Amino acid sequence: MNSKILFFVAFIAVFAGLFGVANNYLAKPPPATATSTPVIAEKPTVTYTVWRAKHTLNKGQAISASDVTRELMTEKEAHNNGINKDITLDFNSTTLLNTTIKSGDLVLPENQVTPKQAGYLTLITREGMTLYPLTINTNNLIDNYIQPGDFIDIMAISSPETNLASATTRINSFSKVQANLFMQHVHVLSIQNSNSAIDPEVSTAKAAQITIVIEVHPDDLAKLALAQRTMYLEIYRSQQYRRTPNIQINDVIRGYNGVTELRG
């Protein structure tokens, strides 16, 4: 009797335990299915370096880093301004602005012009002045001694009887030959064909020529044109003279009374 009761009680206990385990299992929610969310990489922000004028920049002036301020511009804003790369400016003292830029406006490379670009000489020509291409022989010209921006004096050797424009002209009479200061303190804007050094053994028959672009008053154009075709011209850096150079042949050859040959 006791064994049957114990068996029955044990059976009930086992059944209750199995029922509890089953109930707990069925009560658990199903495991959540892991879903992977794609990671979208953010597009990096693109900016461009630009420059703005701190104050009004005048046409014909050179600019320095102190005249502009550097800033970063978004890609969209840059494209709206026609910019698709970083802006690089030339702060060389010989590079000039070809237009006036107002304070706060962008300064672009196309607003600058270098000495080798068209329009540069016009920018550096003073108001009321004009340009003249003066061609001279290089026999007595010291290489690299005269540079653009210098001021020169023009000396002229002339004769009323002989055209001395050519360096190889032979003079049969010195009686009226003279040398004088033709023009003084003339501004040199450009030197062309100046790539040959001075050679002391070069023959005068093969004298090289060089063109000096000078700034003169329009009233001097006719005088220069005539002088270049009738006189032998030489240039020197501007000097201070104790007396104005005006030399006759007798000041050089004392007691001259014969026929001598002169090569310019």
C-alpha positions as CSV (number, residue, x, y, z in Angstrom):
1,M,0.0,0.0,0.0
2,N,2.7,2.4,1.0
3,S,4.7,1.5,-2.1
4,K,1.8,2.3,-4.4
5,I,1.2,5.6,-2.7
6,L,4.9,6.5,-3.1
7,F,4.9,5.4,-6.7
8,F,1.8,7.6,-7.4
9,V,3.3,10.6,-5.6
10,A,6.6,10.2,-7.6
11,F,4.7,9.9,-10.8
12,I,2.8,13.1,-10.1
13,A,6.0,14.9,-9.2
14,V,7.7,13.8,-12.4
15,F,4.7,14.8,-14.5
16,A,4.5,18.2,-12.8
17,G,8.2,18.7,-13.5
18,L,7.9,17.8,-17.2
19,F,4.8,20.0,-17.5
20,G,6.7,23.0,-16.0
21,V,9.6,22.5,-18.3
22,A,7.4,22.3,-21.4
23,N,5.4,25.3,-20.3
24,N,8.6,27.4,-19.9
25,Y,9.8,26.4,-23.3
26,L,6.6,27.2,-25.0
27,A,6.4,30.6,-23.2
28,K,9.8,31.8,-24.6
29,P,9.5,34.1,-27.6
30,P,11.2,32.8,-30.8
31,P,14.7,34.0,-31.2
32,A,14.9,37.2,-33.2
33,T,16.4,36.8,-36.6
34,A,19.5,39.0,-36.9
35,T,19.2,41.5,-39.8
36,S,22.2,43.4,-41.1
37,T,21.7,47.1,-41.8
38,P,23.9,48.3,-44.7
39,V,26.4,51.0,-43.6
40,I,26.3,54.0,-46.0
41,A,29.6,55.8,-46.1
42,E,29.1,59.6,-46.0
43,K,30.5,61.4,-49.0
44,P,33.5,63.6,-47.9
45,T,32.9,67.3,-48.1
46,V,34.8,68.9,-51.0
47,T,36.2,72.4,-50.5
48,Y,38.3,74.6,-52.7
49,T,40.8,77.3,-51.7
50,V,39.9,80.7,-52.9
51,W,41.2,84.3,-52.3
52,R,39.2,87.5,-51.6
53,A,40.4,91.1,-51.8
54,K,40.8,92.7,-48.4
55,H,40.4,96.1,-50.0
56,T,40.0,97.5,-53.5
57,L,42.8,96.4,-55.8
58,N,43.6,98.7,-58.7
59,K,44.3,97.7,-62.3
60,G,48.0,97.6,-63.0
61,Q,49.2,96.9,-59.5
62,A,51.0,93.9,-58.1
63,I,49.4,92.1,-55.2
64,S,50.9,90.5,-52.1
65,A,49.5,88.0,-49.6
66,S,48.6,90.8,-47.3
67,D,46.2,92.2,-49.9
68,V,44.0,89.1,-49.9
69,T,42.4,86.6,-47.5
70,R,42.4,82.9,-48.0
71,E,39.1,81.0,-47.4
72,L,37.6,77.6,-48.2
73,M,34.5,77.4,-50.5
74,T,32.1,74.5,-50.8
75,E,32.1,72.5,-54.0
76,K,28.6,73.7,-54.9
77,E,29.4,77.4,-54.3
78,A,32.7,77.0,-56.1
79,H,30.9,75.5,-59.2
80,N,28.4,78.4,-59.1
81,N,31.4,80.7,-59.4
82,G,33.0,78.7,-62.2
83,I,35.7,77.3,-60.0
84,N,36.6,73.6,-60.1
85,K,40.0,73.5,-58.4
86,D,42.0,75.3,-55.8
87,I,42.9,78.9,-56.8
88,T,46.6,79.7,-56.8
89,L,47.7,83.4,-57.2
90,D,51.0,84.8,-58.3
91,F,52.5,87.1,-55.7
92,N,55.5,88.1,-57.8
93,S,56.1,91.8,-57.9
94,T,56.2,91.8,-61.7
95,T,52.8,90.2,-62.1
96,L,50.1,92.8,-62.3
97,L,46.3,92.9,-62.2
98,N,44.6,93.5,-65.5
99,T,41.4,94.7,-63.9
100,T,40.2,96.5,-60.8
101,I,38.9,94.2,-58.1
102,K,36.5,95.5,-55.4
103,S,36.9,94.7,-51.7
104,G,35.4,91.3,-50.9
105,D,35.5,90.1,-54.5
106,L,37.3,86.9,-55.6
107,V,40.7,87.3,-57.1
108,L,41.3,84.7,-59.9
109,P,44.4,83.8,-61.9
110,E,42.8,85.3,-65.0
111,N,42.9,88.6,-63.3
112,Q,46.7,88.6,-63.4
113,V,49.1,89.1,-66.3
114,T,52.8,88.4,-66.4
115,P,55.6,90.2,-68.4
116,K,55.4,87.6,-71.1
117,Q,51.7,87.9,-71.7
118,A,49.9,90.2,-74.1
119,G,48.7,93.5,-72.7
120,Y,51.4,93.7,-70.0
121,L,53.2,96.6,-71.5
122,T,50.0,98.6,-71.8
123,L,49.4,98.1,-68.1
124,I,52.7,99.6,-67.1
125,T,52.6,102.5,-69.6
126,R,51.8,105.8,-67.7
127,E,48.8,107.8,-68.8
128,G,49.6,110.3,-71.5
129,M,52.7,108.3,-72.6
130,T,53.3,105.9,-75.5
131,L,55.7,103.1,-76.4
132,Y,58.5,103.3,-79.0
133,P,60.7,100.3,-80.1
134,L,64.2,101.7,-80.2
135,T,66.6,99.4,-82.2
136,I,70.3,99.9,-81.3
137,N,73.5,98.0,-81.9
138,T,74.9,96.0,-79.0
139,N,78.6,96.8,-79.6
140,N,78.9,99.1,-76.6
141,L,76.0,97.6,-74.6
142,I,77.0,95.8,-71.4
143,D,75.1,92.5,-71.1
144,N,72.4,92.5,-68.4
145,Y,73.5,96.0,-67.2
146,I,70.2,97.6,-68.4
147,Q,67.0,95.9,-67.3
148,P,63.3,96.6,-67.8
149,G,62.3,99.2,-65.3
150,D,65.6,101.1,-65.6
151,F,65.9,104.7,-66.9
152,I,68.4,105.4,-69.7
153,D,70.0,108.2,-71.5
154,I,70.2,108.1,-75.3
155,M,73.4,109.4,-76.9
156,A,73.5,110.3,-80.5
157,I,76.5,110.6,-82.9
158,S,75.5,112.7,-86.0
159,S,76.9,114.3,-89.1
160,P,75.1,116.7,-91.4
161,E,76.9,115.1,-94.4
162,T,76.6,111.4,-93.6
163,N,73.8,109.1,-92.5
164,L,75.2,107.3,-89.5
165,A,72.3,105.0,-88.7
166,S,74.4,102.0,-89.7
167,A,77.2,100.9,-87.4
168,T,79.4,100.1,-90.5
169,T,79.0,103.5,-92.1
170,R,82.3,105.0,-93.2
171,I,82.8,108.7,-92.5
172,N,85.0,110.6,-95.0
173,S,84.9,113.9,-93.2
174,F,84.9,114.5,-89.4
175,S,84.6,118.3,-89.6
176,K,80.9,118.4,-88.5
177,V,80.6,115.2,-86.6
178,Q,79.3,115.6,-83.1
179,A,78.0,113.6,-80.1
180,N,75.3,114.9,-77.8
181,L,72.7,113.8,-75.2
182,F,69.7,113.2,-77.3
183,M,67.2,112.2,-74.6
184,Q,67.5,111.8,-70.9
185,H,65.8,109.7,-68.2
186,V,63.8,107.5,-70.5
187,H,61.9,104.6,-69.0
188,V,62.7,101.1,-70.3
189,L,59.7,98.8,-70.3
190,S,61.0,95.8,-72.2
191,I,64.2,94.4,-73.8
192,Q,63.8,92.1,-76.7
193,N,66.3,89.8,-78.4
194,S,68.7,90.2,-75.5
195,N,69.9,86.6,-75.2
196,S,73.4,87.1,-76.5
197,A,76.3,88.1,-74.3
198,I,78.9,90.6,-75.2
199,D,81.7,89.2,-77.3
200,P,84.7,91.7,-77.6
201,E,85.8,90.0,-80.8
202,V,82.6,90.3,-82.7
203,S,83.2,92.2,-86.0
204,T,81.4,95.5,-86.4
205,A,80.3,94.2,-89.8
206,K,78.2,91.6,-88.1
207,A,77.0,93.7,-85.2
208,A,74.0,92.3,-83.4
209,Q,71.0,94.5,-82.8
210,I,68.6,94.8,-79.8
211,T,65.2,96.4,-79.5
212,I,64.5,98.4,-76.4
213,V,60.8,99.3,-75.8
214,I,60.8,102.7,-74.2
215,E,58.1,105.0,-72.8
216,V,58.1,108.4,-74.4
217,H,55.7,111.4,-74.8
218,P,53.8,111.3,-78.1
219,D,55.5,114.6,-79.1
220,D,58.9,112.8,-79.2
221,L,57.8,110.0,-81.6
222,A,58.7,112.0,-84.8
223,K,62.1,113.0,-83.4
224,L,62.9,109.5,-82.4
225,A,61.9,108.0,-85.7
226,L,64.1,110.5,-87.6
227,A,67.1,110.0,-85.3
228,Q,67.0,106.3,-85.6
229,R,67.2,106.6,-89.3
230,T,69.9,109.2,-89.5
231,M,72.1,108.9,-86.4
232,Y,74.1,106.4,-84.6
233,L,72.4,105.8,-81.2
234,E,73.7,104.3,-78.0
235,I,72.1,104.0,-74.6
236,Y,73.4,104.1,-71.1
237,R,71.9,104.0,-67.6
238,S,70.8,107.5,-66.6
239,Q,73.5,109.6,-65.0
240,Q,74.0,113.0,-63.3
241,Y,76.2,115.1,-65.5
242,R,78.4,118.0,-64.4
243,R,77.6,119.5,-67.8
244,T,75.4,118.5,-70.6
245,P,77.4,116.2,-73.0
246,N,77.8,118.0,-76.4
247,I,81.0,117.1,-78.0
248,Q,82.5,118.2,-81.3
249,I,85.1,116.2,-83.2
250,N,87.7,118.9,-82.3
251,D,87.1,118.1,-78.6
252,V,88.3,114.6,-79.2
253,I,90.9,115.1,-81.9
254,R,92.7,118.3,-81.2
255,G,94.1,120.1,-84.2
256,Y,92.1,117.9,-86.6
257,N,92.8,118.8,-90.2
258,G,92.8,115.5,-92.1
259,V,90.5,112.8,-93.3
260,T,89.9,110.0,-90.9
261,E,87.7,106.9,-90.9
262,L,85.3,106.3,-88.1
263,R,83.4,103.2,-87.4
264,G,80.4,103.5,-85.0
